[in-house]
Amino acid sequence: MIDCKIVKVNSVSFKYEKEWAIKHANFTVDKGQFVAMIGPNGSGKSTLVNLILGFIKPNIGSIQVFNQSIKQFDDWKEIGYISQQVNRFNGGFPASVLEVVKSGLVSRLGMFRFLKREHTQKAIEALKIVEMEKFAKAKIGELSGGQQQRVFIARALVSDPSLLILDEPTVGIDAKHVNDFYDLLGRLNKKNGITLLMISHDIGTITKHATHVVCVNKAISFQGTSDEYKQFNKQNFTHVHEHMDQQLIHDHVEVTS
Ligand SMILES: Nc1ncnc2c1ncn2[C@@H]1O[C@H](COP(=O)(O)OP(=O)(O)OP(=O)(O)O)[C@@H](O)[C@H]1O
């Protein structure tokens, strides 16, 4: 049987200085999944993504991407990454939006100057997906943070990655475009077969679109399908409320007796 693990995190622990940011984390992303990574602020989501991208190395444990140890893996064009930060270009930055998107092809093609007309077409198509084609000739530095973020999404898409990792990509996109954006991700996942791993705080929306959910709190507190997550959440919510009800009854008895 073909092992279709795109990402495998094996008992990984990581500390920045003295504090462990990740402790004994185990999880996998399989081919074709749309995985939502959720968890409270500071729970280690970005750290896990940085480990998967090889930006930092685990203190303990190991990571595999595309069935290869991350230590040997070098086919990084297979992985598109959109960071949480809107890497704002200032107003004077000379590149056009189209040039920025085309630069996403550099890793695949090697030489920027050999880009052909069909690559310009590909860049325009990517801009269409993120509804930014009318800004193709605009200077990147003249766009808003949200618009620049959408250009970065197009830039990641243009090289046809098999895995797209997104760290809160909806930051800076206005509310009326967020649903379109999730629809876009759904299409990329289902139609184009791109595996997605996406950090999000938008639990209500992301769990409607994602196929799987990973909950991070230094360790992995849950991994399963979105339906399993909803069930898990309901049980825990009910449990918390039952506990709170008991506490209220207890407090009430304490106060009134
Ligand atoms: N470069 C760094 N140096 C030291 N500590 C760091 C660094 N980056 C993150 N941390 C710490 O590691 C922990 C996990 O941070 P991380 O950014 O991975 O969490 P997160 O779940 O992505 O948070 P958020 O949802 O707020 O973006 C936090 O306690 C954070 O303060």
The ligand as an SDF file (V2000), in Angstrom:
LIG
                    3D

 31 33  0  0  0  0  0  0  0  0999 V2000
   11.1240   33.6030   18.4510 N   0  0  0  0  0  0  0  0  0  0  0  0
   10.6820   33.2780   19.6520 C   0  0  0  0  0  0  0  0  0  0  0  0
   11.4880   33.3600   20.7460 N   0  0  0  0  0  0  0  0  0  0  0  0
   11.0580   33.0120   21.9800 C   0  0  0  0  0  0  0  0  0  0  0  0
    9.8080   32.5500   22.2320 N   0  0  0  0  0  0  0  0  0  0  0  0
    8.9700   32.4560   21.2090 C   0  0  0  0  0  0  0  0  0  0  0  0
    9.3400   32.8200   19.8670 C   0  0  0  0  0  0  0  0  0  0  0  0
    8.2820   32.6010   19.0450 N   0  0  0  0  0  0  0  0  0  0  0  0
    7.2970   32.1390   19.8270 C   0  0  0  0  0  0  0  0  0  0  0  0
    7.6880   32.0430   21.1130 N   0  0  0  0  0  0  0  0  0  0  0  0
    6.8890   31.5450   22.2460 C   0  0  0  0  0  0  0  0  0  0  0  0
    6.5030   30.2060   21.9560 O   0  0  0  0  0  0  0  0  0  0  0  0
    5.1580   29.9770   22.3320 C   0  0  0  0  0  0  0  0  0  0  0  0
    4.3530   29.5140   21.1150 C   0  0  0  0  0  0  0  0  0  0  0  0
    4.2860   30.5960   20.1910 O   0  0  0  0  0  0  0  0  0  0  0  0
    3.5950   30.4370   18.7640 P   0  0  0  0  0  0  0  0  0  0  0  0
    3.7940   31.7310   18.0360 O   0  0  0  0  0  0  0  0  0  0  0  0
    4.0780   29.1980   18.1270 O   0  0  0  0  0  0  0  0  0  0  0  0
    2.0650   30.2420   19.1680 O   0  0  0  0  0  0  0  0  0  0  0  0
    0.7530   30.3730   18.2660 P   0  0  0  0  0  0  0  0  0  0  0  0
   -0.1500   29.2750   18.7170 O   0  0  0  0  0  0  0  0  0  0  0  0
    1.0950   30.4150   16.8290 O   0  0  0  0  0  0  0  0  0  0  0  0
    0.1970   31.7860   18.7570 O   0  0  0  0  0  0  0  0  0  0  0  0
   -0.8180   32.8050   18.0600 P   0  0  0  0  0  0  0  0  0  0  0  0
   -2.1230   32.0930   17.9230 O   0  0  0  0  0  0  0  0  0  0  0  0
   -0.8890   33.9140   19.0630 O   0  0  0  0  0  0  0  0  0  0  0  0
   -0.2210   33.2300   16.7570 O   0  0  0  0  0  0  0  0  0  0  0  0
    4.6560   31.2750   22.9430 C   0  0  0  0  0  0  0  0  0  0  0  0
    4.7890   31.1850   24.3460 O   0  0  0  0  0  0  0  0  0  0  0  0
    5.5900   32.3230   22.3830 C   0  0  0  0  0  0  0  0  0  0  0  0
    5.7430   33.3950   23.2700 O   0  0  0  0  0  0  0  0  0  0  0  0
  1  2  1  0
  2  3  1  0
  2  7  2  0
  3  4  2  0
  4  5  1  0
  5  6  2  0
  6  7  1  0
  6 10  1  0
  7  8  1  0
  8  9  2  0
  9 10  1  0
 10 11  1  0
 11 12  1  0
 11 30  1  0
 12 13  1  0
 13 14  1  0
 13 28  1  0
 14 15  1  0
 15 16  1  0
 16 17  2  0
 16 18  1  0
 16 19  1  0
 19 20  1  0
 20 21  2  0
 20 22  1  0
 20 23  1  0
 23 24  1  0
 24 25  2  0
 24 26  1  0
 24 27  1  0
 28 29  1  0
 28 30  1  0
 30 31  1  0
M  END
$$$$
